[in-house]
C-alpha cells in the first residue's frame, strides 16, 4: 500500500516548519553572539522553541511514524 498524499504533505510541511524554526533560532543566536541585548534575544529564542519548534517536531515525528506504518502494509 502507498502512503496517502495528504500524509506526505503534512509531513513535508512539518519538516519545513522545523527547518524554519531552526533558522530563526540560528539568526537569534548569531544576534546574541554579535552583541545583541540578552534580555531581548534569549526570551525570543525561548518563544520560538516553545511555540514553533516543539509542535512542528512532534507533528513531524507523528506523521513520519504514521507514514512508515502505512507504507509497510
URVEN-V820827 format. One record per residue. PSI is psi in radians with two decimals (999 if undefined). Layout:
PSI, PSI
This chain:
2.58, 2.76, 2.36, 2.57, -0.61, -0.58, -0.71, -0.73, -0.71, -0.68, -0.79, -0.69, -0.73, -0.72, -0.68, -0.65, -0.69, -0.79, -0.70, -0.75, -0.65, -0.74, -0.62, -0.73, -0.66, -0.79, -0.73, -0.65, -0.73, -0.71, -0.67, -0.69, -0.48, 0.10, 0.30, 2.82, 2.04, -0.52, -0.27, -0.75, -0.85, -0.63, -0.59, -0.68, -0.68, -0.73, -0.77, -0.76, -0.73, -0.70, -0.30, -0.95, -0.87, -0.89, -0.72, -0.66, -0.74, -0.75, -0.72, -0.72, -0.84, -0.75, -0.56, -0.73, -0.76, -0.71, -0.67, -0.72, -0.67, -0.63, -0.28, -0.34, 999
